[in-house]
Amino acid sequence: MSKADLPKVGPWAADKLERLGKYLAAYTTIMAKQKWWAEGFIFVDAFAGAGRAVVRGPKPAKGPPNTLLDFETPNEERDPNLERVLDGSPAVALAVNPPFTEYVFLERDPDRAARLAHLRDEFPDRTIIIQQGDSNEFLRSEFITTYDWQRWRAIVFLDPFGMQVPWNTLTMLAATKGIEVFINFPVNMAIQRLLKRSAKFTDKERKKLDDYFGDPGWYDLLYTSEGLFGPQIGKAKDSGTLLMSWYQERLRAAFGFASPAYLVNATNGHPLYYLIHAGPNENGVRIAGEVLKAGTPIRSARRTRSKKS
């Protein structure tokens, strides 16, 4: 498969995948010793892509500085000679030893799903299931009902580009008590684009955010009345941190445990998203926190704004 056939990603993806690989290696090492009770353990990539990607080369040194985020300018001119092929999360997971019992790769795009099949040739000793279609529907129905979660365990890697994972998917995974998740919380890549300064939302806009968070409380968290001469609604300046702390607490309530959130930045220093792990096992979350801690930790946030009269 040539570079031209592969999707392109930013250079920050390599660091994220290295951390994922370290956690998966720790996970399989532990689970391989649990065969006396566990029938198996599964890795699920809910947005698997093509299995590999090309890391975009740097921008030209000349010219005015670009004020947009790197992920918003995928088609601008970059140095193709410095591009490199990067193993995506499916290939990273397949390379882990000891291996998972099963690998489930979900991808909506039919061309990318077809490219994932090449991984079967590279890893003939792995049990690989490739499912083309809507990952949320598959996870909420076929996946969670196929296994006996008293005797099976799974890690679901949720790394969408935007807000493709509604809260009801997470609560159904959490209810099994046998599944843990690594999730990309796309505050600056997607969520902030929907959070208006004006605080005026259509019913459709509010429903999209309500479905994603599973609770309309995001509005009261972020928007408050202020001003000395009549009511005005303002958006909290620390909205991203407030949302992350709130979301983290909701994950903890659903799964039992949640790691600190770690911020991933673009090459130009702009924040992109947070990575967070949640699951039913305290030791697993502790290990995930150790793997992630070399990033920029965002541990908590408190609402400091108050209503003014």
C-alpha positions, -999 to 999 in steps of 0.1 A, spaced: 0 0 0 16 33 -11 16 65 9 -9 80 -15 -35 55 -5 -32 63 33 -49 90 53 -27 118 67 -24 127 104 -6 152 125 27 144 142 11 144 176 -6 111 167 27 92 171 29 102 208 -7 92 214 -2 58 198 30 51 217 11 57 250 -17 34 238 8 7 229 25 8 264 -8 4 281 -20 -24 259 13 -43 266 8 -39 303 -29 -50 299 -22 -82 280 7 -91 303 -17 -90 332 -46 -107 314 -24 -135 301 -20 -146 337 -57 -147 343 -65 -177 321 -77 -197 351 -109 -177 350 -109 -155 319 -120 -170 286 -104 -142 267 -97 -105 263 -105 -83 233 -91 -51 218 -118 -30 200 -108 -1 178 -141 18 172 -127 42 146 -99 20 131 -92 39 99 -70 22 74 -46 6 99 -18 29 90 -14 66 82 10 91 69 24 117 93 23 150 75 56 168 69 63 202 84 50 234 69 74 255 47 97 278 67 89 308 46 57 327 45 34 343 71 26 323 103 -5 303 101 -29 311 129 -52 281 123 -48 248 141 -28 221 123 -58 198 121 -78 224 103 -53 227 74 -47 192 62 -44 202 25 -20 231 28 15 227 13 39 206 34 72 189 28 64 155 13 100 143 16 97 144 54 64 124 55 66 90 71 42 60 75 29 55 110 14 23 124 -22 32 134 -39 19 165 -49 -14 148 -13 -22 139 0 -10 173 -25 -34 191 -17 -63 168 21 -60 175 16 -63 213 29 -95 229 13 -114 245 -15 -108 220 -52 -102 227 -75 -132 222 -95 -112 196 -92 -80 177 -123 -61 165 -118 -32 141 -147 -10 133 -147 14 104 -176 32 87 -157 40 54 -158 10 31 -124 17 15 -106 20 48 -123 -11 61 -111 -30 30 -75 -18 36 -77 -31 72 -79 -66 57 -42 -64 47 -34 -67 84 -46 -103 83 -17 -111 60 8 -94 82 -6 -110 114 -18 -145 104 -18 -158 139 -42 -131 152 -80 -135 153 -91 -103 135 -128 -93 130 -134 -63 107 -168 -47 108 -178 -20 83 -206 3 95 -217 24 124 -195 17 154 -220 29 180 -247 6 167 -223 -24 167 -210 -17 202 -244 -12 217 -260 -42 202 -239 -70 187 -207 -66 207 -220 -62 242 -245 -91 238 -220 -116 222 -198 -122 253 -203 -133 289 -187 -103 306 -181 -123 338 -155 -143 319 -144 -119 291 -127 -85 293 -122 -58 266 -105 -25 259 -124 -2 236 -103 25 220 -126 55 211 -106 79 190 -130 98 167 -121 130 150 -152 147 165 -182 140 186 -192 106 173 -195 88 206 -227 97 224 -230 92 261 -255 63 258 -227 42 241 -205 48 271 -231 39 297 -239 6 279 -202 -3 278 -198 6 314 -228 -15 324 -210 -47 314 -185 -43 342 -160 -60 320 -151 -33 295 -128 -3 299 -123 26 275 -96 49 263 -114 79 249 -105 110 230 -124 140 245 -123 165 215 -127 198 234 -109 220 209 -113 198 178 -150 197 179 -169 207 211 -157 243 214 -170 250 179 -205 243 191 -203 263 223 -215 298 213 -204 329 232 -239 342 228 -254 312 247 -282 311 222 -288 276 208 -315 261 186 -332 230 199 -312 209 174 -279 223 186 -288 217 222 -299 182 215 -266 174 199 -247 185 229 -272 169 253 -268 135 235 -230 137 235 -228 146 272 -258 126 283 -269 155 305 -281 191 298 -260 203 327 -232 215 304 -252 246 298 -254 257 335 -218 247 339 -206 270 312 -230 299 310 -239 322 338 -256 355 343 -233 385 349 -233 423 346 -243 452 369 -270 466 346 -294 438 337 -289 401 330 -262 391 305 -251 356 297 -214 349 294 -194 318 286 -168 307 311 -133 315 301 -121 282 314 -149 263 296 -126 235 283 -112 226 317 -146 228 333 -161 205 307 -132 180 311 -135 178 348 -173 174 346 -170 147 319 -143 129 339 -165 128 370 -194 114 348 -171 87 335 -160 78 370 -196 75 381 -205 53 351 -174 30 350 -162 31 386 -128 46 380 -113 73 357 -78 85 352 -66 121 352 -71 137 318 -41 145 297 -39 173 271 -26 166 236 -13 197 218 -7 203 181 28 211 169 20 248 171 11 245 208 -26 248 204 -46 223 226 -64 196 206 -81 171 229 -78 152 261 -71 115 266 -87 97 295 -91 62 306 -121 48 324 -129 13 336 -142 -10 364 -107 -18 377 -87 6 399 -54 -10 390 -60 -6 353 -68 31 357 -37 36 378 -15 20 351 -32 41 325 -25 73 345 12 63 347 14 58 310 -3 92 303 13 113 329 42 125 307 16 146 289 1 178 302 -22 168 331 -55 184 337 -66 170 370 -95 191 381 -113 224 377 -137 243 398 -163 268 388 -149 302 400 -174 325 383 -205 335 401 -236 355 394 -233 392 399 -261 415 410 
